[in-house]
């Protein structure tokens, strides 16, 4: 009997000394994201996945998210919305109701994020996106949607304002873009800034994202012979436009895209044919941004290359910035997992009030959820690399203008 009692006491003591593994295994923040890992935006969606993975690994290497002196791991849970907005909405519903995740981050593509954020608003999940910037995202009166990117019509400003520094200054421009939310609004943004600079618009067309015959479209533009071609684009559109320009043997003095050339696959796919292309951006590694987690913009850029064998696109860094301010807000509020609705409401309120300096730059959300202070940047492909050419305060190299005709290139 004494032997049995001793064993019982030993079991009690061991129970006190050995940690409850079931608790330890669940003591983490589970963070979901629906994004296009396949489909037309699969390339871009996987970039955002890499960005969130990079952030989570950096945080976990430091012990995790710190709440009231305790460390909680950040676990990313990714779902493939297959580049379909309805699927994205369904996945967010699943994350909120079945998976009961603590937090949700935004994916890629305005149409998908537009649908997904309507569901996150319904269930009071703050959603910060670094991969969507259509103005319409901010016109719904939502309290739980936030974006680290500038608005689409503003994002392309640098691609037009850079013409002030060109010699001779362009006199005419053509605008085209696919007819989805982000790219159509980018085209409208071009139009607005062309008027301000008194550059004549000689052609304007929005075309279906499914367009196959780019040659006919670009041949019509060739007939107008604009000095500048401005394109509302994603990667697929940008690649298709460049290939068609070469096939119809036309190269305006400048070609600029709202999105696509900053994705590594653009230069990789086109090689020397990517030279002279200008693109909108909202971050570059030579900008004077830094934070306590990732260091300087240049350090993040270099460490990203070590991890993935390529440098980050600005959408990736914008996504990292969103994950960072969500983390810092959680830590400030002292909310431990699992997060309940009351905690998510407090998080939403804190995101509306905060003002942060990150490796992506300053992030401060307005009442509509848009980042109120993120100036546009323009980059250009020179010698197979992207260099900052606008604004003048951060120029790495002068813009190359006019672009050489195809037959003059080696």
N, C-alpha and C positions, 0 to 999 in steps of 0.2 A: 504493500500500500504506500509506504514511504517513497518507494522508487517511482511509483505512478505520479505521486504529488510533485516530486522533483521534476519529472518530465513535463508536467503541466505548467509549473512555474517557468521552466526554461522556454516553453512555447510562448508564454505570455511575454517574457522578456525579449525574445526574438521578434515577436510581433511589434514591440515598441521600438526596437533598434533597426529593423529592416524596413526600408521605405515601401509604401504601398505602390507597387509597380503599376497597378491599374490607374491610379491617380497621376503618377509621373508620366505615363504614356499619353494621357489626355490633356495634360497641362501645357497646351500650346494654342496659338492662334491659327485657326484653319481659314485660309483666305482663298476664295474662289474667283475664277475669271472665265467667262465665255468669250472665245476669240476664234478667228478663222485659221485653223491649222491646215485645212485643205480648201479646195475651191479657188475661185478667182483671186482672192486676197490671201491665199495661204502663205505666200512668201512674207508679206508684211505681218501677218498674224504671228508667225513664228519668231519674228524679230521682237515683238512685244512679249511673247513667252520668255525669250532669252533675257529680256530686261528685268522682268519680275523675278526670274530665277537668280539673276545676278544680285539683285537687291536682297532677296531672302538669304542667299548664301553669305553675303557680307554681314548681315545682321546676326545670323546664327553663329558665324565665326567669332562674334563679339559676345556670345552667350545667349543672344536672343533679345526680344523686346522686354525692356525693363519696366515693371509695374510694381510700385511700392517696395522696391528693393529686391524683388524676385524676377528671375529671367524666364521668359516663355518663348519657345521656339516659334518661328514663322513657317507654316507649312502651306505652300501654294498647291491649289487643286485646280487643274486646268480642264476645260471642256471644249470640244471642237464644235463650233456652230456652223461649220462647213460653208462659210461666207453667205449664210442665209439669215436674214433679220428675224424671221419668225422663229427659227431654231434658237437664235440667241435669246429671244424673249422667254422661250420655254425653259431654257437652261438656267436662266436667272430665277425663274419660278421654282425650279427644282432645288437650286442652291438655298433659297430662302425657306422652303417648306419641308422638303424631304431630307436634304443634307444638313439643314440648320447650321450653315457655316457662320463663323463669327463676323467675317467681313467679305466684301465683294469689291474687286477692282475692275475698271473698265477695259474692254477689249480693243478691237481695231475696226475702223470704218464707220462713218457717220450713220449710215442707214441702220446697221446692226446695233450700234451704241444707242441710237435714238429709240429703237424698240426695247432694248434691254433696260435702259434707264427708266422707262415708264414702269417696268415691273419692280425695279429696285425702289422707286419712289413709293409704289403701292405698299411695299413691305417695310418701308423706312430703313433701307440700307443705304448709307452714303456710298456713292460710286464716283471715284476719281478716274478720269480718263486722260491718257496721254496720246491717244490715237484717233481722236475725232474732234472736229472744230467747226462744224457747220453752225452758222448763226442761229438756225432754227432750234438747235439744242437748248438755247438760252432764252427762248421766247415762250416757254410753256409755264412759267411761274413755279417751276420745281424748286424744292429746298434741298434735295438730297443728291443732285447731280452737280459735279464739278469738273472742270477741264484745266489742265496745265498749259495747253496750247492756246494761242490767240485765236480770234474768230477768223473764219475762212476768208472773208473779204479783206481783212486786215493783214492776214498772213502773207499775201502775195505783194504787198505794197513795195517791198524792197526790189522785186523784179521789174517794177515800173520806174520807181524813183532813181534807180541806178542809171537810167538813160540820161539824167541830167549831167552825168560825168563823161558821157560818150562824145567822141568827136569824129565825124560830124554827128550832131544829135539826130536821132531818128525822127522822121516826119510822119511815117505811116505804120500801122500795126494791124495784124489780123488776130482774132481771138477765137479759139475753139475749145471744146471741153466735152466730156461725157455728161450725160443728163441725169446724174445722180446727185444727191444733196451737196456733198462737199465740193465736187468738181464744178458743178453748175454755179455755185456761189463764188468759187474762186474766179470763174470767168467774169462774173459780175463785178468782183473786186478789181480785176484788171481794167474793166471798162470805166469804173469810177475814177481810177487814178490816171488813166490816159486822158480823160477829159480835163482833169486838173492841170496836166502838163501840156495841154493843147497838141496832143499827138492824134492825128486823124485815124479813126477806125475804118478800115476799108473792107473788113469781112468779119462776120460773127456767125458761129453755128455751134449748137449743142447736138451731139449725136448719141445714139444708143451705146451703152457699154459693150454690147454684143457685136458692135460694128466689125466687119471683116475686111471690107474694101477701103482701107486707108489711102490707097494710091489715088483713087478718084477724088477723095476729099482734098488731099494735098495738091493734086493737080489744079483744082479750082483755085486754091490759094496762090499757087505759082502764077496763075494768070493775073492775079492782082499785084504781084511782086511787092509785098510789104517789106519795110525795113526790118520789122520785128514780128516774130510769131510767139504768141503767149498762149499756153495750153493749160487748161484745168484738167489735172491728171492724177492717176495712180500709176504704179509701176507698169502694169500691162499697157496702158495707154501711152505712156512715155516711150516705151520700147517700140511700140507699133508706129508711132509718129516718126521717130528717128529712122526706122527702117524704110518707111514710105518716102521720107524726104530724100534719102539716097537713091531710091529706085526711080523717083520722078526727076532726079538730078536738080534739086532745088535746095539752096541753103540761104535763108535770110541772114542779114547781118548779125542778128541775135535771135536765139531760140531759148525760151524760158518755160519752165514747168512748175506747177504748184506742188507736185510731189512725184517722186519716182527716182530721179537721179541720185538722191542721197541714200537710196537703198543699195547695198553693195552689189547686188546682181545687175544693176544698170551698167556700170563700168565693166563688170566682168563679162556681161553678155555682148556689149558693143565694142569693147576694146578701143581702138583709136577713133572709131566713129562717134564716140561720146565726147570728144574734145570740143571745147568752146561752149558746151551747153551750160546754161545758167539755171539755178533752181532756188526756190524759196526754202528757207530753213529757219529754225528758231533756236538753234544752238550750234556751236562750233567749238572745237577743242582749244582754240586760242583765246576764247572769251574769259574774262577775269572772274569766273565763278568758282566757289569752293564751299565745302561743308565738312563737318567733323567725321562723317562716315566714309566718304569717298575721296576726300582731299580736293585737289584742284581739278578743273575740267580736263587738263592735259593728263593728269594722273589717272583719272577714270578712263579716258580714251586709251591709254597704254595698257592698263590692267584688263580692259575689255578685250583688247587684242590678244593678250596672253591667255584669256579664258576661251575665246571663241575663234581665234585666228582671223579676225576681221575687226574693223573699227565700228563703233555704234552709229546708227542713224539717229537723227535728232528726235524722232518719235520714241525711240528706245530710252533716251535720256529724259524726255518728258514723262515717260511712264515711271522711270525710277524716281523722278522728283515727286510724282503723285504718291507713290508708295512710301516715300520718306516722310512727307508731311502727315500722312495718315498714321504712321508709326509714332512720330513725335507727338501728335495730338493724343493718341492713346496713352502714351507715357505721361504726358502732362495731366491728363484726367485721372490717371490711376485706375483704369478699368481693366480687370483681369478676365480672362476667358473662363467659361463661355459667355459671350456677349448676349445680353438680352435687349429687348426693344428700348428700354430706358437708357441703356448705355449707348446705343446707336443714335438716339436722339441727341444726347450730350455731345457725341462725336460730330454730328452734323452742325450743331451750334458752334463748336470750337473751330471747325473748318471755315465757317463764315467769318469768324473773328480774327483768325491767325494771320501772321505775316512772317514768312520764312525766307531765309537765304539758303539756297541749295546749290549743288554742283550743276544743276540745270539753270540756275538763275533765281531771281526773286519770284516767289509764289504768294499771291494774295488774291483771294477769290472775292469777286463782287457779289452783290445781292442775287444776281442771276446765275452765279456759279462759274462765270468766266474768269480767267486769270487777267487781272486788270493792268498788269505792268510787265509785258514781255515783248520787247521791240523785235520786229522782223529782221531777218538776216538773209542775204543772198550769197550763194556759193557758185563757183564755176569749176568745171572739169578742166584742169591744166596738167598736162603730162601724166595723165592717168590718175590724178588725185583731185580731191575736192579742196579748194582753197576759198577762204572768205574774201569776198570782193565788195561787200556792202554791210553795214554803213562805214563811212570813211574812218571812224574812230578805231575800228578793229580790222581794217583791210590787211590781209597777208600779202597779196600781190595785186597789181593793177589788173582790171578786167581786160581780157583779150578781145579786141573789137576793131574792125568787123571780123566775123568768123570767115575762115577761108572756104571757098567753094570746094565741092567734093573733088573736082578734077585737079585742084591745086594742092591737094594733100598727098603726102608721101605714103 
